[in-house]
């Protein structure tokens, strides 16, 4: 802490709420968290023109940014503030938060001179994209601080990125914020510095980083319990073929996509079963957190309406339904945030930045599978209000999602240079396509789903596993079973180490209960309890990868398709699909494939 900074903030305590050190702006938080104070101290010491703060969702980026804005305004470093946000709702949310500390931002500004009643404006990236010169003129006329919220949205070089660069190049100070991994594409993000590593690849360089792992250790965010559900799916292709598969088992990308969409089809049994389980979990959480709420993140409007209808049938109460990013949607989110209703159903827009701190239970009911979108979605549930709160997120057993869930603490940078070996397909191509879908401005149903060669026929749900802190717990169980209820009934108010201990006890109980049953009465015969020890996620992923590589090699040797080989392995060795098999079962299958391959030589 510099002496100058300390004396300056204390001597001007009458002007624009003292913001630093030790206190956040009035109306945002009682005092600065350690990371916010550390970031403020670094900023004040260095006085940079550009500053990039990467902080996990729920950590308090808004408080930090408004603290800095207050300091810069009352030290006359800047004369006005411009906040750029991804959505209309967030634009209004920023204006409301700023107003509580005496910084008045106009969230309805569109053109012309700004009223003297305001210290600045709150706009969207889309709004800047439409009139970049308007904002450039404003930045040139008065010393301006620009706060770029969720700066990764400015990486679209065709529209928002170029507009932001043109509009805010003259700004006196620029503060960039983000809470998630950066974009998967290689478009440079305006006002972000990139440094070349030893491998020759340029990566974004943050001025201050506060990741989920650090925030969890500081009790700033909640620990997240992921509850994964598998099940049998059946669908019809465009050619009229009917395909049946187990959610989570090795499949082609197209088959995984179709099985996933079959699970999310509201006409099947998978979604009603998962929603019912999530509602039971919410009931348990509300015993300790009476106002806890739940959110379903849907892919499109039709699905959202159907899920809302299912929830009403399950609970007897009509959920809040948010279909698009408009004024009415913003009002509905605000209303839900302030009441004690149980459920909200929303299309993609609620995945990022919307602040509803009481959300504690989530259902990931969308087929978007980028790490950016997943992290933003989970970020809606991690904001901690008091020590001991936990969050619960329900997922389909999809390998990508399970991987994201087990990498919550991984910190990512934006990579400009993606290495590509000769002859290889671009490994980022599919994610880029999904990211573009995730970042569509409109949430309207485009009709694309109807054009895909696919028709969902039926689905059922099976409780698969619980993931927490990089470990997996539990064995498969049918919805409504005693085994499933044990995990749904975990108290909603626990310390992180207590969560781990309780999950271990639940699994030990489940194993002991299963051992007492004869095979003929077991809940799921293909998963013997004594052969499912707790194994780390990384070990399980490595075993599955090794098995898939062995099967792939045997495909070329035998001429048989992947699916035929996996089916034969299950017949000979026993057990479920490899995505749900134990470590022992996977090792047994690896040995069997090696044996087959050796015989053919």
Backbone torsions as a table, in degrees:
resi	resn	phi	psi	omega
1	UNK	NA	130.5	179.0
2	UNK	-86.3	146.8	179.0
3	UNK	-62.1	-39.2	-179.2
4	UNK	-60.1	-46.7	-178.5
5	UNK	-62.0	-42.1	-177.5
6	UNK	-65.4	-48.6	-177.7
7	UNK	-67.3	-36.2	-178.5
8	UNK	-64.7	-45.1	-176.6
9	UNK	-69.6	-34.0	-178.4
10	UNK	-77.1	-35.1	-177.6
11	UNK	-73.9	-20.3	-179.8
12	UNK	-108.4	30.2	-174.0
13	UNK	-64.4	-16.3	179.8
14	UNK	-81.9	-12.5	-172.3
15	UNK	-108.9	119.1	176.1
16	UNK	53.5	51.2	175.0
17	UNK	47.6	121.3	177.9
18	UNK	-59.8	126.7	-173.0
19	UNK	-110.2	-15.4	-172.4
20	UNK	-164.0	140.3	1.4
21	UNK	-91.0	167.0	168.4
22	UNK	79.8	-12.0	-178.7
23	UNK	-136.0	140.8	173.8
24	UNK	-88.0	166.6	176.5
25	UNK	-58.1	145.1	178.0
26	UNK	-55.8	135.7	176.7
27	UNK	90.9	-5.0	178.9
28	UNK	-110.9	-43.8	178.0
29	UNK	-163.3	159.4	-176.6
30	UNK	-70.9	-33.9	176.3
31	UNK	-158.8	165.7	179.6
32	UNK	-71.0	140.9	171.3
33	UNK	-75.9	165.1	-175.7
34	UNK	-59.0	-41.2	-178.2
35	UNK	-68.4	-36.3	179.5
36	UNK	-66.2	-41.4	179.2
37	UNK	-66.9	-38.4	178.3
38	UNK	-64.8	-41.0	178.9
39	UNK	-67.2	-40.6	177.7
40	UNK	-62.1	-43.8	-178.5
41	UNK	-61.9	-43.2	179.8
42	UNK	-64.1	-42.0	-179.1
43	UNK	-63.1	-47.1	-175.7
44	UNK	-66.7	-34.0	178.4
45	UNK	-69.5	-40.0	-172.9
46	UNK	-94.2	-26.8	-179.5
47	UNK	49.1	54.4	-177.4
48	UNK	-78.8	157.0	174.3
49	UNK	-75.5	-40.0	177.8
50	UNK	-116.7	137.3	-179.5
51	UNK	-142.0	125.3	179.3
52	UNK	-109.9	118.1	176.8
53	UNK	-110.4	120.6	176.7
54	UNK	-107.7	113.4	-179.1
55	UNK	-136.8	137.3	-175.6
56	UNK	-58.8	146.7	176.9
57	UNK	-51.8	135.6	179.2
58	UNK	91.6	-4.4	-175.7
59	UNK	-80.8	-21.5	179.0
60	UNK	108.8	44.6	178.4
61	UNK	-65.7	-35.9	-179.5
62	UNK	-63.0	-45.3	178.8
63	UNK	-59.9	-45.1	178.8
64	UNK	-59.9	-47.1	-176.4
65	UNK	-64.3	-41.9	-179.7
66	UNK	-71.6	-31.6	174.0
67	UNK	-60.9	-46.3	-180.0
68	UNK	-66.5	-41.3	178.4
69	UNK	-59.8	-43.9	179.2
70	UNK	-60.4	-44.9	-179.2
71	UNK	-62.7	-45.3	-178.2
72	UNK	-67.3	-35.8	178.8
73	UNK	-67.8	-48.8	-174.7
74	UNK	-80.2	-4.8	169.2
75	UNK	-101.4	8.1	174.6
76	UNK	60.3	22.5	173.1
77	UNK	-69.5	-36.4	175.6
78	UNK	-129.8	162.2	-179.7
79	UNK	-113.0	-16.5	-179.6
80	UNK	-152.8	164.6	-176.7
81	UNK	-127.0	136.1	170.8
82	UNK	-121.7	122.6	175.7
83	UNK	-105.4	129.3	176.9
84	UNK	-113.0	120.7	-175.9
85	UNK	-122.2	160.2	-177.8
86	UNK	-70.1	-32.6	-172.4
87	UNK	-132.8	164.7	176.3
88	UNK	-60.2	-41.4	-178.6
89	UNK	-63.1	-44.9	-179.3
90	UNK	-66.6	-34.1	177.3
91	UNK	-58.6	-45.9	179.4
92	UNK	-69.2	-36.0	179.6
93	UNK	-63.4	-41.2	176.4
94	UNK	-62.5	-44.1	-179.3
95	UNK	-62.0	-39.9	179.8
96	UNK	-67.0	-42.9	179.4
97	UNK	-64.7	-40.9	179.6
98	UNK	-65.8	-37.9	-178.9
99	UNK	-61.4	-31.5	-178.2
100	UNK	-68.3	-15.8	178.6
101	UNK	-113.4	10.5	175.7
102	UNK	91.1	6.6	174.1
103	UNK	-99.1	113.2	-174.0
104	UNK	-97.0	113.6	178.6
105	UNK	-111.8	136.9	178.9
106	UNK	-88.7	109.6	-179.5
107	UNK	-82.8	-5.9	-178.4
108	UNK	-106.1	6.4	-176.5
109	UNK	-61.4	136.6	177.9
110	UNK	-131.6	-34.6	-179.2
111	UNK	-170.6	168.1	174.7
112	UNK	82.3	-179.0	-179.8
113	UNK	-68.3	146.4	-179.4
114	UNK	-88.7	139.4	177.3
115	UNK	-57.8	145.0	179.2
116	UNK	-67.5	-9.9	177.6
117	UNK	-72.7	-14.0	-174.4
118	UNK	-109.3	150.2	173.4
119	UNK	-92.9	-5.6	-178.7
120	UNK	166.4	-163.2	-175.0
121	UNK	-131.8	158.2	170.6
122	UNK	-120.6	121.7	-175.3
123	UNK	-132.5	171.6	176.7
124	UNK	-103.2	161.6	175.6
125	UNK	-60.3	-36.9	178.5
126	UNK	-63.0	-40.0	178.7
127	UNK	-64.5	-39.8	176.4
128	UNK	-65.2	-38.2	179.9
129	UNK	-61.5	-31.8	-179.3
130	UNK	-75.8	-40.1	-175.5
131	UNK	-135.2	67.6	-178.5
132	UNK	-64.1	-34.7	-177.5
133	UNK	-68.7	-30.1	176.5
134	UNK	-58.5	-46.0	-177.5
135	UNK	-77.2	-27.1	174.5
136	UNK	-65.6	-43.9	178.9
137	UNK	-61.4	-40.8	178.9
138	UNK	-64.0	-39.2	-179.5
139	UNK	-69.6	-29.2	180.0
140	UNK	-79.6	-31.0	-174.9
141	UNK	-75.1	-34.6	-179.0
142	UNK	-138.6	149.6	178.7
143	UNK	-62.1	121.1	-168.8
144	UNK	-122.9	136.3	166.5
145	UNK	-97.1	123.5	175.5
146	UNK	-106.4	122.7	175.0
147	UNK	-102.5	114.5	-178.5
148	UNK	-101.4	96.9	-176.6
149	UNK	-78.2	133.4	-177.1
150	UNK	51.8	64.7	-170.9
151	UNK	-60.6	-20.2	-179.1
152	UNK	-60.9	-20.6	177.3
153	UNK	-67.6	-18.1	-180.0
154	UNK	-87.4	8.8	-178.9
155	UNK	-84.4	-0.6	178.6
156	UNK	-82.1	100.2	-171.9
157	UNK	-66.0	-19.6	-176.1
158	UNK	-80.0	-21.4	-175.9
159	UNK	-140.7	-82.2	-171.3
160	UNK	-64.2	-38.6	-178.1
161	UNK	-63.1	-50.2	179.9
162	UNK	-64.1	-38.1	180.0
163	UNK	-64.6	-43.3	179.5
164	UNK	-64.3	-40.0	179.1
165	UNK	-62.7	-43.2	-179.9
166	UNK	-69.6	-41.8	-174.2
167	UNK	-71.6	-38.9	-168.1
168	UNK	-116.1	11.4	174.2
169	UNK	-59.3	-37.0	179.7
170	UNK	-79.4	-4.6	-173.6
171	UNK	-60.2	144.4	-179.9
172	UNK	-67.7	-45.8	178.8
173	UNK	-136.1	145.2	177.5
174	UNK	-132.5	125.3	177.9
175	UNK	-113.9	115.0	179.8
176	UNK	-102.1	135.0	-178.5
177	UNK	-125.3	144.3	170.0
178	UNK	-154.8	152.3	-178.5
179	UNK	-120.0	4.7	-173.2
180	UNK	-139.6	172.0	172.6
181	UNK	-56.3	146.2	-179.3
182	UNK	-72.7	179.0	-176.6
183	UNK	-59.5	155.5	177.5
184	UNK	-87.4	-10.4	179.4
185	UNK	-85.8	178.8	-176.9
186	UNK	-110.0	24.5	175.2
187	UNK	-76.8	123.0	177.7
188	UNK	-60.3	141.8	179.6
189	UNK	-94.3	129.1	-178.0
190	UNK	-56.8	140.0	173.5
191	UNK	68.1	13.9	175.9
192	UNK	-106.7	132.1	179.3
193	UNK	-85.3	143.2	178.1
194	UNK	-121.9	138.3	179.0
195	UNK	-122.5	139.9	-179.4
196	UNK	-86.5	128.6	179.7
197	UNK	-85.9	-178.9	179.6
198	UNK	-63.2	-23.1	-179.7
199	UNK	-87.1	4.0	178.5
200	UNK	82.4	4.1	-178.5
201	UNK	-98.6	131.8	179.5
202	UNK	-86.7	130.5	-180.0
203	UNK	-128.0	151.5	178.6
204	UNK	-62.8	145.7	-178.5
205	UNK	-119.6	111.5	-179.6
206	UNK	-84.9	146.9	175.7
207	UNK	-81.1	-27.4	176.4
208	UNK	-151.7	131.4	-178.4
209	UNK	-125.9	134.0	177.3
210	UNK	-136.5	97.1	-173.3
211	UNK	-83.6	172.5	-178.9
212	UNK	-60.7	-40.2	-179.5
213	UNK	-60.5	-44.8	178.4
214	UNK	-65.8	-41.6	-179.7
215	UNK	-64.9	-36.6	178.5
216	UNK	-66.7	-42.7	178.8
217	UNK	-63.3	-30.8	-179.8
218	UNK	-88.1	3.5	-177.2
219	UNK	60.7	28.2	177.4
220	UNK	-84.0	-31.8	178.5
221	UNK	-122.8	164.4	179.3
222	UNK	-84.6	149.4	167.2
223	UNK	-70.7	148.1	-177.3
224	UNK	-112.4	127.2	172.6
225	UNK	-99.8	121.5	177.4
226	UNK	-99.5	126.5	177.8
227	UNK	-110.8	115.7	-173.7
228	UNK	-101.6	137.9	179.8
229	UNK	-123.5	129.0	175.9
230	UNK	-101.6	-157.5	177.8
231	UNK	146.3	170.1	180.0
232	UNK	-92.6	131.0	-178.5
233	UNK	-118.6	146.1	174.8
234	UNK	-139.6	131.4	-178.9
235	UNK	-146.0	167.5	-179.2
236	UNK	-117.5	132.7	179.4
237	UNK	-83.6	173.8	179.5
238	UNK	-61.6	-30.8	-179.6
239	UNK	-76.8	-4.9	179.5
240	UNK	93.1	1.3	178.8
241	UNK	-77.2	137.3	175.1
242	UNK	-95.8	129.4	-177.8
243	UNK	-121.4	136.2	175.8
244	UNK	-120.0	137.4	-179.6
245	UNK	-154.4	158.6	177.3
246	UNK	-93.8	126.5	-179.5
247	UNK	-59.3	122.0	179.1
248	UNK	105.6	-14.2	-179.6
249	UNK	-79.2	158.5	-178.0
250	UNK	-57.5	125.5	179.7
251	UNK	-148.3	168.5	172.5
252	UNK	-68.9	166.4	179.9
253	UNK	-61.2	-41.4	179.5
254	UNK	-63.3	-42.8	-178.9
255	UNK	-66.9	-39.4	176.7
256	UNK	-60.3	-45.0	179.8
257	UNK	-60.8	-43.3	-177.8
258	UNK	-71.8	-38.2	176.6
259	UNK	-64.8	-40.3	179.6
260	UNK	-62.5	-48.1	-179.3
261	UNK	-67.2	-31.3	175.5
262	UNK	-63.6	-41.5	178.7
263	UNK	-61.5	-39.8	-175.7
264	UNK	-81.8	-6.6	178.6
265	UNK	-64.9	120.5	-176.0
266	UNK	-65.5	-14.2	-179.0
267	UNK	-82.9	-13.4	177.7
268	UNK	-85.7	-171.5	-179.5
269	UNK	-96.3	-13.7	-175.4
270	UNK	-65.7	-52.8	-177.7
271	UNK	-62.0	-46.6	177.8
272	UNK	-58.9	-38.7	180.0
273	UNK	-65.9	-43.1	-178.9
274	UNK	-70.0	-40.7	177.8
275	UNK	-63.3	-38.7	178.4
276	UNK	-64.2	-42.9	178.0
277	UNK	-64.6	-41.8	179.8
278	UNK	-64.5	-36.2	178.1
279	UNK	-68.0	-37.3	175.6
280	UNK	-64.2	-40.6	177.3
281	UNK	-62.7	-41.0	178.9
282	UNK	-62.0	-40.4	178.0
283	UNK	-59.6	-42.0	179.2
284	UNK	-66.0	-44.1	-179.1
285	UNK	-62.9	-37.9	-177.5
286	UNK	-69.7	-12.8	173.6
287	UNK	-64.9	-32.8	178.7
288	UNK	-102.5	-27.8	-179.6
289	UNK	-125.6	87.5	-169.6
290	UNK	-56.9	-29.2	-177.0
291	UNK	-99.9	10.9	-177.8
292	UNK	-55.4	139.6	179.9
293	UNK	-122.0	166.6	-179.7
294	UNK	-127.7	152.3	-177.4
295	UNK	-136.5	131.5	169.5
296	UNK	-102.1	125.8	175.6
297	UNK	-99.8	111.0	-174.5
298	UNK	-101.4	162.7	-178.8
299	UNK	-81.3	-35.2	-174.5
300	UNK	-151.4	172.5	-173.6
301	UNK	-65.4	-42.3	-179.2
302	UNK	-61.2	-45.1	178.6
303	UNK	-63.2	-41.8	-179.8
304	UNK	-59.7	-44.0	178.8
305	UNK	-62.9	-41.5	-179.6
306	UNK	-66.2	-40.0	178.1
307	UNK	-65.3	-39.1	178.2
308	UNK	-61.4	-39.5	178.1
309	UNK	-64.6	-41.8	178.2
310	UNK	-62.3	-42.8	-179.8
311	UNK	-63.6	-39.9	178.1
312	UNK	-62.9	-39.1	178.0
313	UNK	-67.1	-35.9	-178.1
314	UNK	-75.2	-42.9	-171.9
315	UNK	-102.1	-20.9	-175.6
316	UNK	82.6	0.6	-179.1
317	UNK	-122.7	143.0	-179.8
318	UNK	-78.5	124.8	179.1
319	UNK	-79.6	163.5	172.7
320	UNK	-75.1	130.4	-176.8
321	UNK	-115.4	122.2	-178.3
322	UNK	-120.9	114.7	-171.4
323	UNK	-107.3	-22.0	-177.6
324	UNK	-156.5	168.2	-178.2
325	UNK	-89.1	77.2	177.1
326	UNK	-130.5	179.2	-178.2
327	UNK	-59.0	-42.6	179.5
328	UNK	-62.7	-38.9	178.2
329	UNK	-64.3	-42.3	178.9
330	UNK	-59.5	-42.2	179.0
331	UNK	-65.1	-38.6	-179.9
332	UNK	-67.0	-38.3	177.4
333	UNK	-65.1	-44.5	178.3
334	UNK	-60.7	-42.0	179.7
335	UNK	-63.4	-44.5	179.1
336	UNK	-64.4	-38.5	-179.9
337	UNK	-61.7	-32.3	-175.5
338	UNK	-94.5	-8.9	-179.5
339	UNK	-105.9	-165.5	-178.3
340	UNK	-120.3	21.0	178.4
341	UNK	-61.1	156.4	-173.3
342	UNK	-81.4	-45.8	-166.2
343	UNK	-126.0	144.8	168.7
344	UNK	-131.5	138.9	175.8
345	UNK	-119.4	130.4	-175.8
346	UNK	-144.3	152.6	171.5
347	UNK	-84.2	178.1	-164.5
348	UNK	-41.9	-31.3	-168.2
349	UNK	-56.7	-28.5	-176.8
350	UNK	-78.4	-4.3	-177.2
351	UNK	-69.7	-19.3	-173.8
352	UNK	-132.3	124.5	166.2
353	UNK	77.0	-17.7	-178.3
354	UNK	-70.9	126.7	-171.7
355	UNK	-98.9	100.3	172.8
356	UNK	-127.3	83.1	-170.2
357	UNK	-58.3	-22.1	-176.0
358	UNK	-82.1	-4.9	176.2
359	UNK	-65.3	123.6	-177.3
360	UNK	-130.4	-14.0	-179.7
361	UNK	-129.8	133.7	-179.5
362	UNK	-133.7	151.0	173.4
363	UNK	-123.2	117.2	-179.0
364	UNK	-86.6	91.7	-173.9
365	UNK	-111.5	45.3	177.1
366	UNK	-133.9	154.6	-179.4
367	UNK	-94.9	12.7	176.3
368	UNK	-73.1	127.8	-172.5
369	UNK	-129.6	42.7	173.3
370	UNK	-98.4	148.2	178.1
371	UNK	-61.4	-33.0	179.6
372	UNK	-62.2	-51.7	-177.1
373	UNK	-65.6	-41.5	-179.5
374	UNK	-61.1	-45.6	-179.8
375	UNK	-63.2	-40.3	178.2
376	UNK	-66.2	-39.7	179.9
377	UNK	-63.6	-49.3	179.6
378	UNK	-64.1	-30.3	179.4
379	UNK	-61.0	-19.0	178.2
380	UNK	-69.9	-14.9	-172.2
381	UNK	-113.5	-3.3	-171.0
382	UNK	-97.3	-6.0	-176.9
383	UNK	-66.7	119.6	-176.2
384	UNK	-92.2	134.0	177.4
385	UNK	-105.0	-31.1	174.2
386	UNK	-149.3	158.5	-174.3
387	UNK	-61.6	138.6	174.1
388	UNK	98.5	-8.7	179.2
389	UNK	-69.7	141.9	175.9
390	UNK	-120.1	156.6	175.8
391	UNK	-115.5	147.5	179.5
392	UNK	-128.6	125.9	-180.0
393	UNK	-123.8	126.3	-178.7
394	UNK	-95.0	131.9	-174.7
395	UNK	-131.2	152.0	165.0
396	UNK	-76.6	152.5	179.7
397	UNK	-76.5	82.8	177.6
398	UNK	-117.3	125.8	-174.0
399	UNK	-50.2	-44.8	-179.6
400	UNK	-59.8	-45.2	-178.2
401	UNK	-65.5	-40.9	178.7
402	UNK	-63.4	-36.6	177.2
403	UNK	-65.0	-44.7	177.7
404	UNK	-61.3	-41.8	-177.9
405	UNK	-61.9	-34.5	-178.4
406	UNK	-88.8	3.5	179.1
407	UNK	-122.4	30.0	-176.8
408	UNK	-56.4	-31.7	-173.9
409	UNK	-90.8	-0.4	-178.2
410	UNK	-74.5	131.7	177.8
411	UNK	-100.0	132.7	-176.7
412	UNK	-119.9	153.2	173.0
413	UNK	-117.0	165.0	175.2
414	UNK	-81.5	122.6	-177.5
415	UNK	-100.6	125.3	-180.0
416	UNK	-85.7	-33.9	-174.9
417	UNK	-113.6	115.5	179.8
418	UNK	-104.4	114.9	179.6
419	UNK	-64.1	141.4	-179.0
420	UNK	-140.1	117.3	-178.7
421	UNK	-76.9	152.6	179.7
422	UNK	-59.7	134.1	176.9
423	UNK	84.2	-7.2	-179.0
424	UNK	-92.2	147.7	172.6
425	UNK	-73.6	155.5	178.3
426	UNK	-66.6	114.5	-176.7
427	UNK	-70.2	-11.5	-177.9
428	UNK	-100.1	-4.1	-172.8
429	UNK	-60.1	-46.6	-177.2
430	UNK	-66.1	-41.3	-179.7
431	UNK	-65.2	-37.7	177.5
432	UNK	-59.0	-42.9	179.8
433	UNK	-63.3	-42.6	-179.6
434	UNK	-67.8	-36.7	179.8
435	UNK	-65.1	-40.6	176.9
436	UNK	-60.0	-39.2	178.1
437	UNK	-65.1	-40.8	-177.5
438	UNK	-66.8	-27.7	-174.0
439	UNK	-101.2	14.3	174.9
440	UNK	-59.4	138.1	-179.6
441	UNK	-70.2	-39.1	-176.6
442	UNK	-92.4	152.9	179.3
443	UNK	-109.9	7.7	-177.4
444	UNK	-65.7	148.9	174.6
445	UNK	-70.0	117.4	-175.4
446	UNK	-85.8	-6.8	-177.6
447	UNK	85.0	0.5	-178.1
448	UNK	-62.4	-35.2	-178.5
449	UNK	-59.8	-35.6	-177.4
450	UNK	-70.5	-22.1	-176.5
451	UNK	-88.0	-13.2	-177.4
452	UNK	-74.6	144.8	-177.7
453	UNK	-75.3	76.4	-168.8
454	UNK	-165.2	142.0	172.9
455	UNK	-145.2	118.0	178.5
456	UNK	-70.9	135.8	-179.1
457	UNK	-110.5	-52.1	179.1
458	UNK	-160.4	159.7	179.5
459	UNK	-154.2	154.4	169.5
460	UNK	-137.1	167.8	-175.5
461	UNK	-119.3	144.1	174.5
462	UNK	-134.0	126.8	174.8
463	UNK	-62.1	126.3	-171.4
464	UNK	-102.7	-62.9	-175.5
465	UNK	-164.0	167.3	173.0
466	UNK	-115.5	134.1	177.0
467	UNK	-115.2	132.6	179.5
468	UNK	-155.2	128.2	173.8
469	UNK	55.3	40.0	175.8
470	UNK	81.6	-0.1	179.4
471	UNK	-116.5	158.7	-179.8
472	UNK	-116.9	139.8	-176.8
473	UNK	-132.1	154.4	171.8
474	UNK	91.3	159.9	175.4
475	UNK	-120.1	166.3	-177.3
476	UNK	-64.2	148.0	179.6
477	UNK	-155.7	151.6	178.6
478	UNK	-74.9	147.5	175.3
479	UNK	-55.7	136.4	-179.9
480	UNK	88.8	-8.1	-179.1
481	UNK	-74.5	162.8	178.8
482	UNK	-61.6	-36.5	-179.3
483	UNK	-63.6	-43.6	178.6
484	UNK	-64.8	-42.8	-177.3
485	UNK	-61.0	-32.3	178.8
486	UNK	-59.1	-38.9	-178.8
487	UNK	-81.9	-35.6	176.7
488	UNK	-66.9	-23.5	-175.8
489	UNK	-92.0	12.6	177.2
490	UNK	-63.8	130.7	-178.4
491	UNK	-55.0	147.4	-177.8
492	UNK	-84.2	-5.0	-178.4
493	UNK	-125.1	96.5	-177.4
494	UNK	-145.9	148.9	170.5
495	UNK	-73.5	154.6	-178.4
496	UNK	-53.1	-42.3	179.9
497	UNK	-69.4	-28.5	176.7
498	UNK	-69.5	-35.3	176.9
499	UNK	-60.0	-48.8	-179.3
500	UNK	-59.1	-47.3	-178.4
501	UNK	-62.3	-43.0	-178.0
502	UNK	-67.3	-38.6	177.3
503	UNK	-63.6	-39.4	177.1
504	UNK	-63.2	-41.6	178.3
505	UNK	-65.8	-40.6	178.6
506	UNK	-61.1	-42.5	-179.2
507	UNK	-67.4	-42.2	178.5
508	UNK	-59.7	-40.5	178.1
509	UNK	-64.1	-42.3	-179.0
510	UNK	-64.3	-41.6	179.0
511	UNK	-64.1	-46.0	-179.8
512	UNK	-62.1	-40.7	-179.9
513	UNK	-64.6	-39.6	-179.1
514	UNK	-68.3	-37.1	-178.9
515	UNK	-65.1	-28.4	-179.3
516	UNK	-74.5	-19.8	-176.8
517	UNK	-87.5	139.3	168.6
518	UNK	-67.8	155.6	-177.3
519	UNK	-54.6	-34.1	-176.9
520	UNK	-66.8	-16.7	-178.3
521	UNK	-111.9	1.9	-177.4
522	UNK	-64.6	148.3	-177.6
523	UNK	-65.4	-46.4	176.7
524	UNK	-136.1	104.2	-172.2
525	UNK	-60.6	-29.9	-172.6
526	UNK	-77.8	0.2	179.7
527	UNK	-124.5	79.6	178.3
528	UNK	-62.1	130.8	-174.9
529	UNK	-60.9	-41.1	-174.4
530	UNK	-69.4	-10.0	-179.6
531	UNK	-107.5	16.5	177.8
532	UNK	-123.8	71.0	177.2
533	UNK	-72.1	162.6	176.3
534	UNK	-73.9	116.8	-179.7
535	UNK	-122.9	144.3	-178.5
536	UNK	-63.8	154.9	180.0
537	UNK	-59.2	-41.0	-177.7
538	UNK	-63.8	-40.7	178.8
539	UNK	-63.6	-42.8	-180.0
540	UNK	-65.2	-42.2	178.7
541	UNK	-62.0	-39.5	-179.5
542	UNK	-67.0	-40.9	178.3
543	UNK	-64.6	-41.9	178.4
544	UNK	-65.4	-40.4	178.3
545	UNK	-63.3	-42.8	-179.6
546	UNK	-63.3	-42.5	179.4
547	UNK	-63.9	-45.2	-179.1
548	UNK	-63.1	-37.5	177.2
549	UNK	-65.1	-41.1	179.4
550	UNK	-65.0	-43.2	178.6
551	UNK	-64.3	-41.0	179.1
552	UNK	-59.9	-41.8	178.5
553	UNK	-66.5	-38.0	-178.5
554	UNK	-71.5	-26.3	175.9
555	UNK	-57.8	-47.4	-178.7
556	UNK	-67.5	-32.2	-177.3
557	UNK	-76.9	-38.6	-173.7
558	UNK	-97.8	-24.6	-176.1
559	UNK	81.2	4.4	179.3
560	UNK	-90.3	148.6	177.2
561	UNK	-67.0	158.3	178.3
562	UNK	-53.5	-49.2	-174.9
563	UNK	-60.1	-37.9	-180.0
564	UNK	-65.1	-41.1	-179.1
565	UNK	-66.9	-44.6	178.8
566	UNK	-62.1	-40.3	179.2
567	UNK	-64.2	-40.7	179.1
568	UNK	-66.0	-38.6	177.3
569	UNK	-62.1	-42.0	178.4
570	UNK	-65.7	-36.8	-179.4
571	UNK	-67.5	-42.1	-176.1
572	UNK	-77.4	-43.5	-173.6
573	UNK	-94.7	-19.3	-176.0
574	UNK	81.6	171.5	176.7
575	UNK	96.6	174.7	-176.5
576	UNK	-84.5	-172.2	174.7
577	UNK	-58.6	153.7	-173.6
578	UNK	-61.5	-29.0	178.3
579	UNK	-66.0	-18.6	-177.3
580	UNK	-118.0	3.5	-176.7
581	UNK	-78.8	158.8	176.7
582	UNK	-78.8	169.4	177.3
583	UNK	-61.6	-41.0	179.6
584	UNK	-63.0	-40.8	178.9
585	UNK	-65.9	-39.5	179.0
586	UNK	-65.0	-42.6	179.2
587	UNK	-64.2	-38.2	179.3
588	UNK	-63.0	-40.2	-179.5
589	UNK	-71.2	-37.1	176.8
590	UNK	-60.2	-45.0	179.3
591	UNK	-63.2	-38.0	-178.5
592	UNK	-67.8	-42.7	177.8
593	UNK	-62.8	-41.3	177.6
594	UNK	-60.2	-39.9	179.0
595	UNK	-63.2	-44.8	179.3
596	UNK	-62.5	-44.0	-177.9
597	UNK	-63.5	-39.4	179.7
598	UNK	-63.7	-39.5	-179.7
599	UNK	-63.5	-30.7	-174.9
600	UNK	-83.2	-10.3	-176.6
601	UNK	-76.1	NA	NA
